[in-house]
Amino acid sequence: MKYSNMKSMKDLVSNINMTEHKEKEIVVDDFAKNVINKVFKELALILPAWQYAWKSDDPQNPDKVLNAAKQQWTKAFIENNINTVEQISHGFAKARKYESDFVPSCGKFISWCTPSPEDLGFPSEQKALEQCVTHRNKEKMHIDSDASHFIRTLCKCVDWWLMNTANGQNQVAVAKKLFREEYLHLIDTYQTPVETDSVRLETSEVTRKRLSPSQLESGRQRGLEHLAEIRKKLKTKV
């Protein structure tokens, strides 16, 4: 799930001339203009009141404010590493859920282009920590856990000794920081396990872990009765 695997828009960045004149204007070539125009066109379709945000007060140049906005948005995309088609698609998806007809600020749209873990189908950092603690406690007590594969994987990466022994504000802050790093790294590298048609054979140890104490005792009694029956048959033959 690395952003490096997404379709790159490096051509957009490489085609933008960041040379600044005395007026600090950004020169944008035709290719970059075409991409930015498509972004603004999509926003205009999603947000019907877009024209009020970029309305020009110069009748001789009705697109003056709009063109200036496009230059600023282009610069903001570069400064904030908004350089993939998928990132911009996330921004459009959030725009379609936006409860206003007016265009958001450039900064807000950029925040929309950066999906949260929840947007990608992962639990938030706090929920992930809570689920990890619950899963680990159930494992220690040999209780079945319904934790997701992501949480089970994250649990294996956590420094539980540090998490459990952190004492004082500084140590707790360090423990939380390390957990956050593991959490974000796993999100960036996580691969959903692929389901196969083959039947997975479980070991007796795995099977026993899923049995309750009463089920284990019932199985033990059946085993003893079976052994007693075998001994009885052996005595009869003798």
DOLUM-707905 format. One record per atom (N, C-alpha, C, O): x, y, z; residue number from 1. Coordinates in steps of 0.2 Angstrom, whole numbers, plus 5000, padded with zeros to 4 digits. Last residue first. Example, Ala and Ser with C-alpha at 12.3 -4.5 7.8 and 13.67 -1.06 7.14 Angstrom:
BEGIN
u	v	w	seq
5064	4989	5035	2 $
5068	4995	5036	2 $
5064	5000	5039	2 $
5067	5006	5040	2 $
5066	4972	5039	1 $
5062	4978	5039	1 $
5066	4984	5039	1 $
5071	4983	5042	1 $
***
This chain:
BEGIN
u	v	w	seq
4966	4686	5129	238 $
4971	4682	5132	238 $
4968	4676	5136	238 $
4971	4672	5139	238 $
4955	4692	5124	237 $
4959	4688	5120	237 $
4964	4683	5123	237 $
4965	4678	5121	237 $
4951	4699	5136	236 $
4947	4694	5133	236 $
4950	4689	5129	236 $
4949	4683	5129	236 $
4961	4708	5137	235 $
4961	4703	5142	235 $
4957	4697	5140	235 $
4958	4692	5141	235 $
4959	4716	5125	234 $
4965	4712	5126	234 $
4965	4707	5131	234 $
4967	4701	5130	234 $
4946	4722	5129	233 $
4947	4717	5123	233 $
4953	4713	5123	233 $
4953	4707	5122	233 $
4951	4730	5140	232 $
4946	4725	5141	232 $
4946	4719	5135	232 $
4945	4713	5137	232 $
4959	4739	5133	231 $
4962	4734	5138	231 $
4957	4728	5139	231 $
4959	4723	5140	231 $
4949	4746	5125	230 $
4955	4742	5122	230 $
4958	4737	5127	230 $
4959	4731	5125	230 $
4942	4752	5135	229 $
4939	4747	5131	229 $
4944	4743	5127	229 $
4943	4737	5126	229 $
4951	4761	5141	228 $
4948	4755	5145	228 $
4945	4750	5141	228 $
4945	4744	5142	228 $
4953	4769	5130	227 $
4958	4765	5132	227 $
4956	4759	5137	227 $
4958	4754	5136	227 $
4940	4775	5130	226 $
4943	4771	5124	226 $
4948	4767	5126	226 $
4949	4761	5124	226 $
4940	4782	5142	225 $
4935	4776	5141	225 $
4937	4772	5135	225 $
4936	4766	5135	225 $
4950	4791	5140	224 $
4951	4786	5145	224 $
4946	4780	5144	224 $
4948	4774	5145	224 $
4944	4799	5130	223 $
4951	4795	5128	223 $
4952	4790	5133	223 $
4954	4784	5132	223 $
4933	4804	5136	222 $
4932	4799	5130	222 $
4938	4795	5129	222 $
4938	4790	5127	222 $
4940	4812	5145	221 $
4936	4806	5148	221 $
4935	4801	5142	221 $
4935	4795	5143	221 $
4946	4821	5137	220 $
4950	4817	5141	220 $
4946	4811	5143	220 $
4949	4806	5143	220 $
4935	4828	5131	219 $
4939	4824	5127	219 $
4944	4819	5131	219 $
4945	4814	5129	219 $
4930	4834	5143	218 $
4926	4829	5140	218 $
4930	4825	5135	218 $
4929	4818	5135	218 $
4940	4843	5145	217 $
4939	4837	5150	217 $
4935	4832	5147	217 $
4936	4826	5149	217 $
4939	4851	5134	216 $
4945	4847	5135	216 $
4944	4842	5140	216 $
4947	4836	5139	216 $
4926	4856	5137	215 $
4927	4852	5131	215 $
4934	4848	5131	215 $
4934	4842	5129	215 $
4929	4863	5148	214 $
4924	4858	5148	214 $
4925	4853	5142	214 $
4924	4847	5143	214 $
4938	4873	5144	213 $
4940	4868	5149	213 $
4935	4862	5149	213 $
4938	4857	5150	213 $
4936	4875	5125	212 $
4935	4877	5132	212 $
4937	4872	5137	212 $
4938	4866	5135	212 $
4948	4876	5112	211 $
4943	4872	5116	211 $
4942	4875	5123	211 $
4947	4877	5126	211 $
4958	4882	5105	210 $
4951	4884	5104	210 $
4946	4881	5108	210 $
4940	4883	5108	210 $
4969	4875	5108	209 $
4969	4882	5111	209 $
4962	4885	5110	209 $
4960	4889	5113	209 $
4968	4863	5101	208 $
4967	4863	5108	208 $
4966	4870	5111	208 $
4962	4871	5116	208 $
4971	4867	5088	207 $
4964	4865	5090	207 $
4963	4865	5097	207 $
4957	4868	5099	207 $
4985	4870	5090	206 $
4980	4875	5088	206 $
4973	4874	5090	206 $
4969	4878	5092	206 $
4989	4857	5093	205 $
4990	4862	5098	205 $
4985	4868	5096	205 $
4982	4871	5101	205 $
4986	4850	5082	204 $
4983	4848	5088	204 $
4983	4854	5093	204 $
4978	4855	5097	204 $
4986	4861	5067	203 $
4989	4856	5072	203 $
4985	4855	5078	203 $
4980	4859	5079	203 $
4975	4861	5053	202 $
4977	4864	5059	202 $
4981	4859	5064	202 $
4979	4853	5063	202 $
4977	4864	5036	201 $
4976	4859	5041	201 $
4979	4862	5048	201 $
4985	4865	5048	201 $
4967	4873	5025	200 $
4973	4874	5030	200 $
4972	4869	5035	200 $
4967	4869	5039	200 $
4964	4869	5008	199 $
4962	4869	5015	199 $
4968	4869	5020	199 $
4972	4865	5019	199 $
4965	4881	4995	198 $
4967	4875	4998	198 $
4965	4875	5006	198 $
4964	4881	5009	198 $
4961	4893	4990	197 $
4956	4888	4990	197 $
4958	4882	4994	197 $
4954	4877	4995	197 $
4966	4908	4999	196 $
4968	4902	4994	196 $
4962	4897	4995	196 $
4958	4897	5000	196 $
4968	4925	5001	195 $
4964	4919	5003	195 $
4966	4914	4997	195 $
4966	4916	4991	195 $
4981	4935	5006	194 $
4978	4932	5000	194 $
4974	4926	5002	194 $
4977	4921	5005	194 $
4982	4948	5018	193 $
4983	4941	5016	193 $
4979	4939	5011	193 $
4973	4940	5011	193 $
4987	4964	5013	192 $
4981	4960	5015	192 $
4983	4953	5013	192 $
4984	4952	5007	192 $
5001	4972	5018	191 $
4998	4968	5013	191 $
4993	4963	5016	191 $
4994	4959	5020	191 $
5008	4987	5024	190 $
5004	4981	5025	190 $
5001	4978	5019	190 $
4999	4982	5014	190 $
5016	4998	5024	189 $
5019	4992	5021	189 $
5014	4986	5021	189 $
5016	4981	5018	189 $
5009	5008	5030	188 $
5013	5010	5024	188 $
5015	5003	5020	188 $
5016	5003	5014	188 $
5005	5002	5042	187 $
5000	5005	5037	187 $
5003	5006	5030	187 $
5000	5004	5025	187 $
5017	5000	5048	186 $
5014	4994	5046	186 $
5008	4996	5041	186 $
5007	4993	5036	186 $
5021	5013	5051	185 $
5025	5009	5046	185 $
5021	5003	5043	185 $
5022	5002	5038	185 $
5011	5017	5060	184 $
5011	5020	5053	184 $
5016	5016	5048	184 $
5014	5016	5042	184 $
5015	5008	5070	183 $
5008	5009	5068	183 $
5008	5011	5060	183 $
5005	5009	5056	183 $
5028	5012	5073	182 $
5026	5005	5071	182 $
5019	5005	5068	182 $
5019	5001	5062	182 $
5025	5025	5078	181 $
5030	5024	5072	181 $
5029	5017	5069	181 $
5028	5016	5063	181 $
5017	5023	5088	180 $
5015	5027	5083	180 $
5019	5025	5077	180 $
5016	5025	5071	180 $
5026	5017	5097	179 $
5020	5013	5095	179 $
5017	5016	5088	179 $
5015	5013	5084	179 $
5035	5027	5099	178 $
5037	5021	5096	178 $
5031	5017	5093	178 $
5032	5014	5088	178 $
5027	5036	5106	177 $
5030	5038	5100	177 $
5032	5032	5096	177 $
5031	5031	5090	177 $
5023	5029	5117	176 $
5018	5031	5113	176 $
5021	5033	5106	176 $
5018	5031	5101	176 $
5036	5028	5123	175 $
5032	5022	5122	175 $
5027	5023	5117	175 $
5026	5020	5112	175 $
5038	5042	5126	174 $
5043	5038	5121	174 $
5039	5032	5119	174 $
5040	5030	5113	174 $
5028	5045	5135	173 $
5029	5049	5128	173 $
5033	5045	5123	173 $
5031	5044	5117	173 $
5032	5037	5145	172 $
5026	5036	5142	172 $
5026	5039	5135	172 $
5023	5036	5130	172 $
5044	5043	5149	171 $
5044	5036	5146	171 $
5038	5035	5143	171 $
5038	5031	5138	171 $
5039	5056	5153	170 $
5044	5055	5147	170 $
5044	5048	5144	170 $
5044	5047	5138	170 $
5030	5054	5163	169 $
5028	5057	5157	169 $
5033	5056	5151	169 $
5030	5054	5146	169 $
5032	5037	5171	168 $
5033	5044	5171	168 $
5031	5047	5164	168 $
5031	5043	5159	168 $
5036	5022	5165	167 $
5034	5026	5171	167 $
5036	5033	5171	167 $
5042	5034	5170	167 $
5034	5008	5156	166 $
5034	5015	5155	166 $
5032	5018	5161	166 $
5026	5017	5163	166 $
5031	4995	5156	165 $
5035	4997	5161	165 $
5036	5005	5161	165 $
5040	5007	5165	165 $
5023	4992	5145	164 $
5021	4990	5151	164 $
5025	4993	5157	164 $
5022	4993	5163	164 $
5031	4996	5134	163 $
5024	4999	5135	163 $
5021	4997	5142	163 $
5018	5002	5145	163 $
5042	4989	5135	162 $
5043	4996	5136	162 $
5036	4999	5137	162 $
5035	5003	5141	162 $
5037	4976	5133	161 $
5040	4977	5139	161 $
5041	4985	5140	161 $
5040	4987	5146	161 $
5032	4977	5120	160 $
5027	4977	5125	160 $
5031	4978	5132	160 $
5028	4981	5137	160 $
5034	4985	5106	159 $
5039	4983	5112	159 $
5034	4983	5118	159 $
5034	4988	5121	159 $
5025	4978	5092	158 $
5026	4982	5098	158 $
5031	4980	5103	158 $
5031	4974	5105	158 $
5024	4968	5083	157 $
5029	4973	5081	157 $
5030	4978	5088	157 $
5035	4981	5088	157 $
5014	4960	5086	156 $
5020	4957	5085	156 $
5026	4962	5085	156 $
5032	4961	5086	156 $
5003	4969	5084	155 $
5005	4966	5091	155 $
5012	4963	5091	155 $
5016	4964	5096	155 $
5002	4970	5070	154 $
5005	4975	5074	154 $
5007	4973	5081	154 $
5012	4976	5083	154 $
4996	4957	5067	153 $
5003	4959	5065	153 $
5006	4964	5069	153 $
5012	4964	5070	153 $
4984	4959	5074	152 $
4988	4953	5076	152 $
4996	4954	5073	152 $
5000	4953	5077	152 $
4979	4969	5066	151 $
4980	4970	5073	151 $
4985	4965	5076	151 $
4990	4966	5080	151 $
4978	4963	5053	150 $
4982	4969	5054	150 $
4984	4970	5062	150 $
4990	4971	5063	150 $
4969	4953	5056	149 $
4976	4951	5054	149 $
4980	4957	5055	149 $
4986	4956	5057	149 $
4959	4957	5070	148 $
4960	4957	5063	148 $
4967	4955	5062	148 $
4971	4955	5066	148 $
4953	4948	5084	147 $
4957	4953	5081	147 $
4958	4952	5074	147 $
4959	4946	5072	147 $
4946	4939	5092	146 $
4943	4940	5085	146 $
4947	4946	5082	146 $
4944	4950	5077	146 $
4952	4926	5101	145 $
4953	4933	5100	145 $
4950	4934	5092	145 $
4952	4930	5088	145 $
4949	4915	5115	144 $
4949	4916	5108	144 $
4949	4924	5106	144 $
4945	4927	5110	144 $
4961	4914	5128	143 $
4954	4916	5126	143 $
4954	4917	5118	143 $
4959	4921	5116	143 $
4973	4913	5135	142 $
4971	4908	5131	142 $
4963	4908	5129	142 $
4960	4903	5129	142 $
4978	4924	5142	141 $
4973	4920	5145	141 $
4970	4914	5141	141 $
4965	4911	5143	141 $
4986	4929	5132	140 $
4989	4927	5138	140 $
4984	4923	5142	140 $
4986	4918	5146	140 $
4976	4933	5122	139 $
4981	4927	5121	139 $
4984	4925	5127	139 $
4985	4919	5128	139 $
4969	4943	5129	138 $
4966	4937	5127	138 $
4971	4931	5126	138 $
4969	4925	5128	138 $
4980	4952	5129	137 $
4977	4950	5135	137 $
4973	4943	5134	137 $
4974	4939	5138	137 $
4981	4955	5115	136 $
4987	4952	5119	136 $
4984	4949	5126	136 $
4986	4944	5128	136 $
4969	4961	5112	135 $
4971	4954	5109	135 $
4976	4951	5113	135 $
4976	4945	5114	135 $
4969	4972	5120	134 $
4964	4967	5121	134 $
4966	4960	5118	134 $
4965	4955	5121	134 $
4980	4979	5114	133 $
4980	4977	5121	133 $
4975	4972	5123	133 $
4976	4967	5126	133 $
4975	4981	5101	132 $
4981	4977	5103	132 $
4981	4974	5110	132 $
4983	4969	5111	132 $
4964	4989	5103	131 $
4963	4982	5101	131 $
4969	4978	5102	131 $
4968	4972	5103	131 $
4971	5000	5108	130 $
4966	4997	5112	130 $
4965	4990	5110	130 $
4964	4985	5114	130 $
4978	5004	5097	129 $
4982	5002	5103	129 $
4977	4998	5108	129 $
4979	4993	5111	129 $
4968	5006	5087	128 $
4973	5001	5086	128 $
4976	4999	5092	128 $
4977	4993	5094	128 $
4962	5017	5093	127 $
4958	5011	5093	127 $
4963	5005	5091	127 $
4962	5000	5094	127 $
4972	5026	5091	126 $
4970	5025	5098	126 $
4966	5018	5098	126 $
4967	5014	5102	126 $
4974	5027	5077	125 $
4979	5025	5081	125 $
4977	5023	5088	125 $
4979	5018	5091	125 $
4959	5019	5069	124 $
4963	5024	5071	124 $
4969	5022	5076	124 $
4969	5016	5078	124 $
4960	5004	5058	123 $
4958	5008	5064	123 $
4962	5014	5065	123 $
4968	5014	5063	123 $
4959	5006	5040	122 $
4962	5004	5046	122 $
4959	5007	5052	122 $
4956	5013	5051	122 $
4954	5010	5028	121 $
4951	5004	5031	121 $
4955	5002	5037	121 $
4953	4996	5039	121 $
4958	5023	5024	120 $
4961	5017	5020	120 $
4959	5010	5023	120 $
4961	5005	5021	120 $
4951	5031	5032	119 $
4950	5031	5025	119 $
4952	5025	5021	119 $
4949	5023	5016	119 $
4958	5028	5044	118 $
4952	5026	5043	118 $
4949	5026	5036	118 $
4945	5022	5034	118 $
4971	5035	5041	117 $
4971	5027	5042	117 $
4963	5025	5041	117 $
4962	5019	5038	117 $
4967	5048	5029	116 $
4968	5045	5036	116 $
4968	5038	5036	116 $
4966	5035	5031	116 $
4974	5054	5014	115 $
4969	5050	5018	115 $
4971	5048	5025	115 $
4977	5047	5026	115 $
4976	5069	5008	114 $
4980	5065	5012	114 $
4975	5060	5016	114 $
4973	5062	5022	114 $
4967	5077	5002	113 $
4971	5073	4998	113 $
4975	5068	5002	113 $
4978	5063	4999	113 $
4962	5085	5013	112 $
4958	5079	5010	112 $
4962	5075	5006	112 $
4960	5069	5005	112 $
4972	5094	5014	111 $
4971	5089	5019	111 $
4967	5083	5017	111 $
4968	5077	5019	111 $
4970	5100	5002	110 $
4976	5097	5003	110 $
4976	5092	5008	110 $
4978	5086	5008	110 $
4958	5107	5005	109 $
4958	5102	5000	109 $
4965	5098	5000	109 $
4964	5092	4999	109 $
4963	5115	5015	108 $
4958	5110	5017	108 $
4958	5105	5012	108 $
4958	5099	5013	108 $
4972	5124	5008	107 $
4974	5120	5014	107 $
4970	5114	5015	107 $
4972	5108	5017	107 $
4963	5130	5000	106 $
4968	5126	4997	106 $
4971	5121	5002	106 $
4972	5115	5001	106 $
4946	5130	5006	105 $
4953	5133	5005	105 $
4958	5128	5002	105 $
4956	5122	5002	105 $
4932	5124	4996	104 $
4936	5124	5002	104 $
4943	5128	5001	104 $
4945	5129	4995	104 $
4919	5132	4988	103 $
4925	5129	4987	103 $
4929	5129	4993	103 $
4929	5135	4996	103 $
4902	5129	4993	102 $
4907	5133	4991	102 $
4914	5129	4991	102 $
4915	5124	4995	102 $
4892	5121	4997	101 $
4892	5122	4990	101 $
4898	5126	4988	101 $
4900	5126	4982	101 $
4895	5109	5010	100 $
4894	5115	5008	100 $
4895	5116	5000	100 $
4898	5111	4997	100 $
4899	5096	5015	99 $
4892	5099	5016	99 $
4891	5106	5014	99 $
4887	5109	5017	99 $
4908	5084	5006	98 $
4908	5091	5009	98 $
4901	5094	5009	98 $
4897	5094	5004	98 $
4908	5073	4998	97 $
4905	5073	5005	97 $
4904	5079	5008	97 $
4901	5080	5014	97 $
4916	5077	4988	96 $
4909	5075	4986	96 $
4905	5074	4993	96 $
4899	5074	4992	96 $
4928	5080	4994	95 $
4924	5085	4991	95 $
4917	5083	4990	95 $
4912	5087	4991	95 $
4932	5067	4996	94 $
4930	5071	5002	94 $
4926	5077	5000	94 $
4922	5079	5003	94 $
4935	5064	4983	93 $
4930	5059	4986	93 $
4928	5063	4993	93 $
4922	5063	4994	93 $
4945	5073	4979	92 $
4938	5073	4976	92 $
4933	5069	4980	92 $
4927	5072	4981	92 $
4955	5068	4988	91 $
4953	5074	4989	91 $
4946	5075	4985	91 $
4941	5078	4988	91 $
4957	5055	4982	90 $
4955	5056	4989	90 $
4952	5062	4990	90 $
4947	5063	4994	90 $
4962	5060	4970	89 $
4956	5056	4970	89 $
4953	5056	4977	89 $
4947	5057	4978	89 $
4975	5065	4974	88 $
4970	5069	4972	88 $
4963	5066	4971	88 $
4958	5069	4973	88 $
4981	5052	4977	87 $
4980	5057	4982	87 $
4974	5062	4980	87 $
4970	5064	4984	87 $
4981	5046	4965	86 $
4976	5043	4970	86 $
4975	5048	4975	86 $
4970	5048	4978	86 $
4990	5053	4957	85 $
4983	5053	4955	85 $
4978	5051	4961	85 $
4973	5054	4962	85 $
5002	5062	4967	84 $
4999	5056	4964	84 $
4992	5057	4962	84 $
4988	5061	4965	84 $
5007	5073	4974	83 $
5010	5071	4968	83 $
5008	5065	4965	83 $
5011	5062	4960	83 $
5009	5083	4986	82 $
5003	5080	4982	82 $
5005	5079	4975	82 $
5004	5083	4971	82 $
5019	5089	4994	81 $
5020	5082	4991	81 $
5013	5079	4988	81 $
5012	5073	4989	81 $
5017	5102	4997	80 $
5014	5097	5002	80 $
5015	5090	4999	80 $
5011	5086	5001	80 $
5023	5109	4987	79 $
5025	5110	4994	79 $
5023	5105	4998	79 $
5027	5103	5003	79 $
5014	5106	4976	78 $
5021	5104	4976	78 $
5024	5104	4983	78 $
5028	5100	4985	78 $
5002	5111	4980	77 $
5003	5104	4978	77 $
5010	5102	4979	77 $
5011	5096	4982	77 $
5006	5125	4980	76 $
5004	5121	4987	76 $
5004	5114	4986	76 $
5006	5110	4990	76 $
5007	5128	4967	75 $
5013	5128	4971	75 $
5012	5124	4978	75 $
5016	5121	4980	75 $
4994	5126	4963	74 $
4999	5122	4960	74 $
5005	5122	4964	74 $
5008	5116	4966	74 $
4987	5135	4970	73 $
4986	5128	4971	73 $
4991	5124	4968	73 $
4993	5119	4972	73 $
4993	5147	4964	72 $
4994	5146	4971	72 $
4993	5138	4973	72 $
4996	5135	4977	72 $
4988	5145	4951	71 $
4995	5146	4952	71 $
4997	5144	4959	71 $
5002	5140	4960	71 $
4974	5146	4953	70 $
4977	5140	4950	70 $
4985	5140	4951	70 $
4988	5134	4953	70 $
4973	5159	4957	69 $
4972	5154	4962	69 $
4975	5147	4959	69 $
4977	5143	4963	69 $
4976	5166	4946	68 $
4980	5167	4952	68 $
4979	5161	4957	68 $
4984	5159	4959	68 $
4965	5162	4938	67 $
4971	5160	4936	67 $
4976	5161	4942	67 $
4981	5157	4942	67 $
4954	5168	4946	66 $
4954	5161	4945	66 $
4961	5159	4943	66 $
4964	5154	4945	66 $
4957	5182	4945	65 $
4957	5179	4952	65 $
4958	5171	4951	65 $
4962	5168	4954	65 $
4956	5183	4931	64 $
4962	5186	4934	64 $
4962	5182	4941	64 $
4968	5179	4942	64 $
4945	5182	4922	63 $
4949	5176	4925	63 $
4955	5177	4929	63 $
4959	5173	4931	63 $
4941	5194	4917	62 $
4937	5190	4922	62 $
4940	5184	4925	62 $
4937	5182	4930	62 $
4947	5208	4914	61 $
4951	5201	4915	61 $
4947	5197	4920	61 $
4949	5196	4926	61 $
4939	5218	4913	60 $
4943	5217	4908	60 $
4947	5211	4908	60 $
4949	5208	4903	60 $
4933	5219	4926	59 $
4929	5216	4920	59 $
4933	5215	4914	59 $
4931	5211	4909	59 $
4939	5213	4940	58 $
4941	5217	4934	58 $
4937	5214	4928	58 $
4939	5209	4926	58 $
4936	5206	4950	57 $
4933	5212	4951	57 $
4935	5217	4945	57 $
4934	5223	4944	57 $
4932	5188	4949	56 $
4936	5194	4948	56 $
4932	5201	4948	56 $
4926	5201	4946	56 $
4929	5175	4960	55 $
4926	5180	4956	55 $
4930	5186	4955	55 $
4933	5189	4960	55 $
4932	5163	4966	54 $
4937	5166	4962	54 $
4934	5171	4957	54 $
4936	5172	4951	54 $
4921	5160	4974	53 $
4927	5160	4977	53 $
4933	5163	4973	53 $
4937	5166	4975	53 $
4910	5160	4966	52 $
4910	5165	4971	52 $
4917	5166	4974	52 $
4919	5171	4976	52 $
4911	5148	4959	51 $
4913	5154	4955	51 $
4913	5160	4960	51 $
4917	5165	4959	51 $
4907	5137	4966	50 $
4914	5138	4965	50 $
4915	5145	4963	50 $
4921	5148	4965	50 $
4894	5132	4970	49 $
4896	5139	4971	49 $
4903	5141	4970	49 $
4905	5146	4973	49 $
4894	5118	4967	48 $
4891	5123	4962	48 $
4892	5130	4963	48 $
4891	5135	4959	48 $
4906	5107	4967	47 $
4904	5112	4971	47 $
4901	5118	4967	47 $
4905	5122	4964	47 $
4908	5098	4957	46 $
4906	5095	4963	46 $
4903	5101	4968	46 $
4898	5100	4971	46 $
4912	5105	4946	45 $
4906	5101	4945	45 $
4903	5098	4952	45 $
4897	5097	4953	45 $
4923	5112	4951	44 $
4917	5116	4949	44 $
4911	5112	4948	44 $
4905	5114	4949	44 $
4931	5101	4953	43 $
4929	5104	4959	43 $
4923	5109	4957	43 $
4918	5109	4961	43 $
4934	5098	4939	42 $
4931	5093	4944	42 $
4928	5096	4950	42 $
4922	5095	4952	42 $
4941	5110	4936	41 $
4935	5108	4932	41 $
4931	5103	4937	41 $
4925	5104	4937	41 $
4952	5110	4944	40 $
4947	5115	4945	40 $
4941	5113	4942	40 $
4935	5115	4945	40 $
4958	5098	4938	39 $
4957	5098	4945	39 $
4951	5104	4947	39 $
4946	5102	4950	39 $
4960	5103	4925	38 $
4956	5097	4926	38 $
4954	5097	4933	38 $
4948	5095	4935	38 $
4969	5113	4927	37 $
4963	5115	4924	37 $
4958	5109	4926	37 $
4952	5110	4927	37 $
4980	5106	4931	36 $
4977	5110	4936	36 $
4970	5112	4934	36 $
4965	5112	4938	36 $
4983	5100	4919	35 $
4982	5096	4925	35 $
4978	5100	4930	35 $
4973	5098	4932	35 $
4986	5111	4911	34 $
4981	5106	4909	34 $
4978	5102	4915	34 $
4972	5101	4916	34 $
4996	5117	4917	33 $
4990	5120	4916	33 $
4984	5116	4915	33 $
4979	5116	4918	33 $
5006	5107	4914	32 $
5004	5108	4921	32 $
4997	5112	4921	32 $
4993	5110	4925	32 $
5007	5109	4900	31 $
5005	5103	4903	31 $
5003	5103	4910	31 $
4998	5101	4912	31 $
5011	5123	4899	30 $
5005	5120	4896	30 $
5002	5114	4899	30 $
4997	5113	4901	30 $
5019	5129	4914	29 $
5019	5127	4907	29 $
5012	5124	4905	29 $
5008	5123	4909	29 $
5020	5143	4925	28 $
5017	5136	4924	28 $
5017	5134	4916	28 $
5013	5138	4913	28 $
5029	5153	4935	27 $
5027	5152	4928	27 $
5026	5144	4927	27 $
5029	5140	4929	27 $
5023	5163	4948	26 $
5025	5156	4946	26 $
5024	5155	4939	26 $
5018	5155	4937	26 $
5028	5179	4954	25 $
5024	5175	4950	25 $
5027	5168	4948	25 $
5033	5168	4947	25 $
5036	5189	4960	24 $
5035	5182	4963	24 $
5029	5178	4960	24 $
5026	5175	4964	24 $
5039	5200	4954	23 $
5033	5200	4956	23 $
5031	5194	4960	23 $
5025	5193	4962	23 $
5051	5196	4949	22 $
5051	5201	4954	22 $
5045	5201	4957	22 $
5044	5203	4963	22 $
5048	5178	4947	21 $
5050	5185	4944	21 $
5050	5189	4950	21 $
5049	5187	4956	21 $
5054	5162	4950	20 $
5050	5167	4952	20 $
5053	5174	4949	20 $
5059	5175	4950	20 $
5053	5146	4943	19 $
5056	5152	4943	19 $
5052	5158	4945	19 $
5046	5158	4942	19 $
5047	5133	4943	18 $
5046	5137	4949	18 $
5050	5143	4949	18 $
5051	5146	4954	18 $
5038	5126	4931	17 $
5044	5130	4931	17 $
5043	5135	4937	17 $
5039	5139	4937	17 $
5033	5110	4929	16 $
5032	5116	4932	16 $
5038	5120	4933	16 $
5042	5118	4937	16 $
5036	5098	4925	15 $
5034	5102	4920	15 $
5032	5109	4923	15 $
5030	5113	4919	15 $
5039	5090	4936	14 $
5044	5092	4932	14 $
5043	5097	4927	14 $
5047	5100	4924	14 $
5025	5088	4941	13 $
5030	5092	4945	13 $
5036	5095	4940	13 $
5038	5100	4941	13 $
5020	5081	4931	12 $
5017	5087	4933	12 $
5022	5091	4936	12 $
5023	5097	4934	12 $
5028	5069	4931	11 $
5028	5073	4925	11 $
5025	5080	4927	11 $
5027	5085	4924	11 $
5024	5063	4943	10 $
5030	5067	4943	10 $
5031	5071	4937	10 $
5034	5077	4937	10 $
5013	5057	4947	9 $
5012	5063	4943	9 $
5018	5067	4943	9 $
5018	5073	4943	9 $
5012	5039	4947	8 $
5015	5045	4949	8 $
5013	5051	4944	8 $
5011	5050	4939	8 $
5001	5027	4954	7 $
5003	5030	4948	7 $
5005	5037	4949	7 $
5002	5041	4953	7 $
5009	5019	4969	6 $
5003	5023	4965	6 $
5006	5026	4959	6 $
5012	5027	4958	6 $
5019	5015	4975	5 $
5016	5010	4971	5 $
5011	5014	4967	5 $
5008	5011	4962	5 $
5022	5025	4984	4 $
5027	5024	4979	4 $
5024	5019	4973	4 $
5026	5020	4968	4 $
5013	5023	4994	3 $
5012	5028	4989	3 $
5016	5028	4983	3 $
5015	5030	4978	3 $
5010	5006	4998	2 $
5015	5012	4998	2 $
5013	5016	4993	2 $
5010	5015	4987	2 $
5004	4994	5000	1 $
5000	5000	5000	1 $
5004	5006	5000	1 $
5002	5012	5002	1 $
***
